[in-house]
């Protein structure tokens, strides 16, 4: 524990102080982890630190309604400026997206990767698994950062567009320049490849399934290639996942929600996207979202994802650690469906959509969906794919990123009506990017 405490002290100082200040501090008796158990504990700490920023994007997309007259002062201070896209003079209590926390996790991952050859008291398989998880940790956190703080991936501009700083070592005396978006994505894919060579646990027991496993390699590839618009690669990665794990929760007859940590759909149950703090905003589910589901119990997601209350709807599928979800089978079906369509295989897309809806719709509604979907042309089918992503993956940290990468003619117009004023996202969020925190800019002039 002394070893682990010492390196966590280093990590804490790295994040909370400037590099020059940190270099003036030498913790007494500093000891680096040595054994496989030490490094497992270090990775466990990294998992514990995982932010909920993907869930926080619900406030800036179209998944939150803050027009309730019952909002308390805490919710207004914490989230209203975020919801109104006010990043010019927001309340000092406004909740912001994480930056330093992601780099803190990347630092831990780098420490594990760099010390692979010196890890003792562990089998080769144990050490490989820990190092593989570290590569996945680094890949996933860089991927989230570049999608929060940089433009959406565009193959024509990715090499010239500014991304985020890549942190690929545990050095504390570097001031990093941002890499291009193309460089960040290349690094993410390289880390996934390296993880694949090391990971050897296909399924963790429930309770430990926050850890990356062999299935998570292609689950992450599926999402990365989706965002890149590399449709064949996305489809192939998705199919490799579904060849090993394809069971969908039956919402018609079952009670477990698909984004629960103990769901049969769970691939990695790491992030608690909708924390209890986010979830307690009064009647947060917009009527415009709820009304998109088929009525009268035809779509069981409306009944089981949300609770009807006087004056609005609240969220069931969030607000507790029960709903930890980073990757699950339902997302992979939808990734594969979109990729198949974009790669000119609409019949495969239809088959995948209907497999999902068979576990979500009552019998009569599903029969009608078969007729409707099979009759769709490619344009209508793409609308259906986007709609089903919105309904199936609601409040799981996907919607904002989906909106960013949509064709402009398909992208919803994001507006707010609040106290007699109309707010539009274009005013403060050009091209759907998030402002890098001021403290990060002050610490790094290249930002």
C-alpha positions in Angstrom: 0.0 0.0 0.0 2.9 2.3 0.7 4.1 1.8 -2.9 0.7 2.5 -4.3 0.1 5.6 -2.1 3.5 7.0 -3.2 2.8 6.9 -6.9 -0.8 8.2 -6.4 0.8 11.1 -4.6 2.9 11.7 -7.7 -0.1 11.6 -9.9 -2.1 13.9 -7.7 0.7 16.5 -7.7 1.1 16.2 -11.5 -2.5 17.1 -12.0 -2.9 19.8 -9.3 0.4 21.7 -9.8 2.4 23.1 -12.7 5.3 21.0 -14.0 8.0 23.4 -12.6 6.4 23.4 -9.2 6.2 19.7 -9.1 9.8 19.2 -10.0 10.7 21.1 -6.9 9.0 18.5 -4.7 10.6 15.1 -4.0 8.3 12.9 -1.8 10.2 11.3 1.0 10.7 7.6 0.5 9.1 7.5 -2.9 8.7 4.0 -4.0 7.5 2.8 -7.4 5.1 -0.3 -7.7 6.9 -3.5 -8.3 4.5 -6.5 -8.3 1.6 -7.5 -10.5 -0.6 -6.9 -7.5 0.8 -3.3 -7.1 0.0 -2.6 -10.7 -3.4 -4.1 -10.6 -4.2 -1.8 -7.7 -2.9 1.1 -9.7 -5.1 0.2 -12.6 -8.0 -0.2 -10.2 -7.4 3.4 -9.1 -7.5 4.6 -12.7 -10.8 2.8 -13.3 -12.2 4.5 -10.1 -11.2 7.9 -11.4 -13.2 7.6 -14.7 -15.1 10.8 -15.2 -18.8 11.1 -16.2 -18.2 13.7 -18.9 -19.8 11.6 -21.6 -23.0 11.7 -19.5 -22.6 15.4 -18.9 -23.0 16.0 -22.7 -26.7 15.3 -22.3 -27.0 18.9 -21.0 -25.7 20.4 -24.2 -27.4 18.0 -26.6 -31.2 17.6 -26.8 -31.6 15.1 -23.9 -32.3 17.5 -21.1 -35.2 19.9 -20.3 -34.4 22.6 -17.7 -37.6 24.6 -18.1 -39.2 23.1 -15.0 -40.3 25.7 -12.5 -39.3 23.4 -9.7 -35.5 23.6 -10.4 -33.7 24.2 -7.2 -30.9 26.8 -6.9 -28.2 24.0 -7.0 -29.4 22.7 -10.4 -29.6 26.3 -11.8 -26.1 27.2 -10.6 -24.6 23.9 -11.7 -26.2 23.2 -15.0 -28.2 26.1 -16.4 -25.4 27.9 -18.1 -24.2 24.6 -19.5 -27.7 23.9 -20.9 -27.9 27.4 -22.4 -24.4 27.0 -23.9 -23.1 30.0 -22.0 -19.4 29.7 -21.8 -18.7 33.4 -21.9 -19.7 34.4 -18.4 -21.1 31.3 -16.7 -21.9 30.9 -13.0 -18.8 30.1 -10.9 -20.6 26.9 -9.8 -21.2 25.6 -13.3 -20.2 21.9 -13.7 -17.6 21.5 -16.4 -16.2 18.7 -18.5 -13.2 16.9 -17.2 -9.8 17.6 -18.7 -7.1 17.0 -16.0 -8.9 13.8 -14.8 -8.6 12.1 -18.2 -4.9 13.0 -18.3 -4.5 11.7 -14.8 -5.8 8.3 -16.0 -3.5 8.5 -19.0 -0.6 9.1 -16.7 -1.4 5.9 -14.8 -1.7 4.0 -18.0 1.7 5.3 -19.2 3.3 4.3 -15.9 2.0 0.7 -16.3 3.0 0.4 -19.9 6.5 1.8 -19.3 7.2 -0.6 -16.5 5.9 -3.8 -18.1 9.3 -5.5 -18.1 10.0 -4.8 -14.4 6.7 -6.1 -13.0 7.3 -9.0 -10.7 5.4 -11.8 -8.9 2.9 -12.3 -11.6 2.3 -14.8 -14.4 2.9 -13.8 -18.0 -0.8 -13.8 -18.6 -1.6 -11.6 -15.5 1.0 -9.1 -16.5 0.0 -9.0 -20.2 -3.7 -8.5 -19.1 -2.8 -5.5 -16.9 -0.6 -3.9 -19.6 -3.3 -4.6 -22.2 -5.9 -2.8 -20.0 -3.4 0.1 -19.7 -3.2 0.4 -23.5 -7.0 0.4 -23.7 -7.2 3.0 -20.9 -4.9 5.3 -22.8 -6.7 4.8 -26.1 -10.2 5.3 -24.7 -9.3 8.5 -22.8 -7.5 10.1 -25.7 -10.5 9.2 -27.8 -12.9 10.8 -25.5 -10.8 13.9 -25.1 -10.4 14.5 -28.9 -14.2 14.1 -29.3 -14.9 16.6 -26.5 -12.4 19.3 -27.3 -11.7 19.0 -31.0 -13.7 19.1 -34.3 -15.4 15.9 -35.5 -13.2 13.6 -37.5 -13.2 14.5 -41.2 -10.9 12.6 -43.5 -10.3 15.6 -45.7 -9.2 17.9 -42.8 -8.0 15.6 -40.0 -4.3 16.1 -40.8 -4.6 19.9 -40.6 -7.2 20.2 -37.8 -6.0 20.7 -34.2 -6.7 17.9 -31.8 -5.6 17.5 -28.3 -2.1 16.8 -26.7 -1.1 13.2 -26.9 0.5 12.0 -23.7 2.4 8.9 -24.4 4.9 8.8 -21.5 5.0 9.5 -17.8 7.4 12.4 -18.1 6.4 15.4 -16.0 8.6 18.1 -17.6 6.9 18.3 -21.0 4.6 21.0 -22.1 2.8 19.3 -25.0 1.6 20.8 -28.2 -1.8 19.6 -29.5 -1.5 16.9 -32.1 -3.6 16.9 -35.2 -6.9 15.0 -35.1 -5.5 12.5 -37.5 -2.5 11.9 -35.2 -4.7 11.4 -32.2 -6.9 8.8 -34.0 -3.8 7.0 -35.3 -2.4 6.8 -31.8 -5.8 5.5 -30.5 -5.9 2.8 -33.1 -2.2 1.9 -32.4 -2.9 1.5 -28.7 -5.9 -0.7 -29.5 -3.7 -2.9 -31.6 -1.2 -3.1 -28.8 -3.9 -3.9 -26.3 -5.2 -6.8 -28.5 -1.7 -8.4 -28.3 -1.8 -8.4 -24.5 -5.4 -8.9 -23.3 -6.4 -12.4 -22.6 -9.6 -12.2 -20.4 -12.7 -12.4 -22.5 -15.2 -12.0 -19.7 -14.8 -10.6 -16.2 -17.1 -11.8 -13.5 -19.9 -9.4 -12.7 -18.5 -6.8 -10.3 -15.1 -6.8 -12.1 -16.6 -6.1 -15.5 -15.6 -2.5 -15.3 -12.2 -3.8 -16.6 -11.3 -3.9 -20.3 -11.4 -7.4 -21.8 -10.7 -9.0 -25.2 -14.2 -8.1 -26.5 -13.7 -4.4 -25.7 -10.9 -4.2 -28.3 -13.3 -4.5 -31.2 -16.1 -2.7 -29.4 -13.8 0.3 -29.2 -12.7 -0.2 -32.8 -16.3 -0.3 -33.8 -17.0 3.1 -32.3 -13.7 4.7 -33.4 -14.2 3.6 -37.0 -17.9 4.8 -36.8 -16.7 8.3 -35.9 -14.1 8.2 -38.6 -16.6 7.1 -41.3 -14.6 4.0 -42.1 -17.7 1.9 -42.7 -16.2 -1.4 -43.7 -13.8 -1.4 -40.8 -16.6 -0.4 -38.4 -18.8 -3.2 -39.7 -16.1 -5.8 -39.5 -15.2 -4.8 -36.0 -18.8 -4.9 -35.0 -19.4 -8.3 -36.5 -16.3 -9.7 -34.7 -17.9 -8.6 -31.4 -21.4 -10.0 -32.3 -19.9 -13.3 -33.4 -18.9 -13.8 -29.7 -21.5 -11.8 -27.9 -24.9 -11.0 -29.5 -27.6 -11.5 -26.8 -29.9 -8.6 -26.5 -32.0 -8.0 -23.3 -35.6 -8.8 -23.9 -37.4 -5.7 -22.6 -40.8 -7.2 -23.5 -40.5 -10.0 -20.9 -37.5 -9.0 -18.8 -36.8 -6.4 -16.1 -33.0 -5.8 -16.3 -32.2 -2.7 -18.3 -29.7 -3.1 -21.1 -27.3 -0.5 -19.7 -27.1 -2.1 -16.3 -23.7 -3.4 -15.2 -25.2 -6.9 -14.7 -27.0 -6.9 -18.1 -26.4 -9.7 -20.5 -25.5 -7.0 -23.0 -22.7 -5.5 -20.9 -19.2 -5.6 -22.5 -17.5 -3.0 -20.3 -19.4 -1.5 -17.3 -17.0 1.4 -16.5 -18.7 4.8 -16.8 -21.6 6.0 -14.7 -22.8 8.4 -17.4 -25.8 9.8 -15.6 -24.7 10.4 -12.0 -27.2 10.9 -9.2 -26.5 14.6 -9.4 -27.3 14.8 -13.1 -30.3 12.5 -12.7 -31.9 14.5 -9.9 -32.6 17.5 -12.2 -36.4 17.9 -12.0 -38.2 16.1 -14.7 -35.2 16.3 -17.0 -36.6 14.2 -19.9 -37.9 16.4 -22.7 -41.4 15.8 -24.0 -39.8 16.0 -27.5 -37.7 13.0 -26.8 -40.3 10.9 -24.9 -42.8 11.5 -27.7 -40.5 9.8 -30.3 -41.1 6.4 -28.7 -44.1 4.4 -29.9 -47.0 5.0 -27.5 -49.2 2.8 -25.2 -46.5 0.3 -24.3 -45.7 -0.7 -27.9 -42.1 0.3 -27.4 -41.1 -1.0 -24.0 -38.2 1.4 -23.8 -40.6 4.3 -23.1 -42.1 2.4 -20.1 -38.8 1.0 -18.7 -36.3 3.8 -19.4 -38.5 6.5 -18.0 -41.0 7.3 -15.2 -44.1 9.3 -15.9 -44.7 12.0 -13.3 -47.1 15.0 -12.9 -45.8 17.5 -15.4 -43.1 15.5 -17.0 -40.8 12.5 -17.1 -37.8 11.4 -15.0 -35.1 8.9 -15.9 -35.0 5.3 -14.6 -31.9 4.1 -16.5 -29.4 6.3 -14.6 -28.6 7.9 -11.3 -26.9 5.0 -9.6 -23.9 2.8 -9.9 -26.2 0.0 -11.2 -26.2 1.8 -14.5 -22.5 1.7 -15.4 -22.0 1.3 -19.1 -19.2 2.0 -21.6 -19.9 -0.6 -24.2 -22.8 -2.9 -24.7 -24.3 -5.2 -27.3 -27.2 -2.8 -28.3 -24.7 -0.2 -29.4 -22.7 -2.7 -31.5 -25.9 -3.7 -33.4 -26.5 0.0 -34.2 -22.9 0.6 -35.2 -23.0 -2.4 -37.5 -26.4 -1.3 -39.0 -25.2 2.2 -39.8 -21.9 1.0 -41.2 -23.7 -1.6 -43.4 -26.0 1.1 -44.8 -23.2 3.6 -45.4 -21.3 0.8 -47.1 -24.3 0.2 -49.5 -25.8 -2.9 -47.8 -29.2 -1.7 -46.8 -30.6 -5.2 -46.4 -28.0 -6.0 -43.7 -28.9 -2.7 -42.0 -32.6 -3.6 -41.9 -31.9 -7.1 -40.6 -29.8 -5.7 -37.7 -32.3 -3.0 -36.8 -35.1 -5.5 -36.7 -33.1 -7.9 -34.5 -32.8 -5.0 -32.0 -36.5 -4.0 -32.2 -37.7 -7.5 -31.8 -36.5 -7.3 -28.2 -37.9 -3.8 -27.7 -41.4 -3.8 -29.3 -44.6 -5.6 -28.5 -45.6 -8.2 -31.2 -48.0 -6.0 -33.1 -45.6 -3.0 -33.1 -42.7 -5.3 -34.3 -44.8 -6.7 -37.1 -45.6 -3.2 -38.3 -41.9 -2.2 -38.0 -40.9 -5.1 -40.2 -43.3 -3.8 -42.9 -42.2 -0.2 -42.5 -38.4 -0.8 -42.3 -38.3 -3.2 -45.2 -40.1 -0.7 -47.4 -37.6 2.2 -46.6 -35.2 3.6 -49.2 -31.7 4.5 -48.1 -32.5 8.0 -47.0 -35.4 7.0 -44.8 -33.4 4.1 -43.5 -30.6 6.4 -42.4 -33.2 8.5 -40.5 -34.4 5.4 -38.8 -30.9 4.4 -37.8 -30.3 7.8 -36.2 -33.7 7.7 -34.5 -33.1 4.2 -33.0 -29.6 5.4 -31.8 -31.4 8.3 -30.1 -34.0 6.1 -28.5 -31.9 3.1 -27.6 -28.8 4.8 -26.4 -30.4 7.8 -24.6 -28.5 9.1 -21.6 -25.6 6.7 -22.2 -23.2 9.4 -23.5 -23.7 8.9 -27.2 -26.2 11.6 -28.4 -23.9 14.6 -28.5 -21.2 12.7 -30.4 -23.8 11.4 -32.8 -25.1 14.9 -33.5 -21.6 16.1 -34.1 -20.8 13.5 -36.8 -24.2 13.7 -38.6 -24.5 15.1 -42.1 -25.5 18.7 -41.6 -28.8 18.2 -43.4 -29.6 15.4 -40.8 -28.4 17.2 -37.8 -31.2 18.5 -35.4 -31.3 22.3 -34.8 -30.4 22.8 -31.2 -32.3 25.6 -29.5 -33.6 26.5 -26.1 -36.6 28.6 -25.0 -36.0 30.0 -21.6 -37.6 32.9 -19.8 -38.8 34.5 -23.1 -35.5 34.2 -24.9 -34.3 31.8 -27.6 -30.8 30.4 -27.4 -29.0 28.7 -30.3 -26.0 26.5 -30.0 -24.3 28.3 -32.9 -23.8 31.3 -30.7 -21.3 29.8 -28.3 -20.4 26.3 -29.6 -19.1 26.7 -33.2 -18.9 23.3 -34.9 -20.0 21.6 -31.7 -16.8 21.7 -29.7 -16.4 22.3 -26.0 -14.1 25.0 -24.6 -10.9 23.8 -23.0 -10.8 24.8 -19.3 -9.1 28.1 -18.6 -6.8 26.5 -16.0 -5.5 24.1 -18.7 -4.8 27.0 -21.0 -3.0 28.9 -18.3 -0.8 25.8 -17.6 -0.1 25.2 -21.3 0.4 28.2 -23.7 0.1 25.9 -26.7 -3.6 25.4 -25.9 
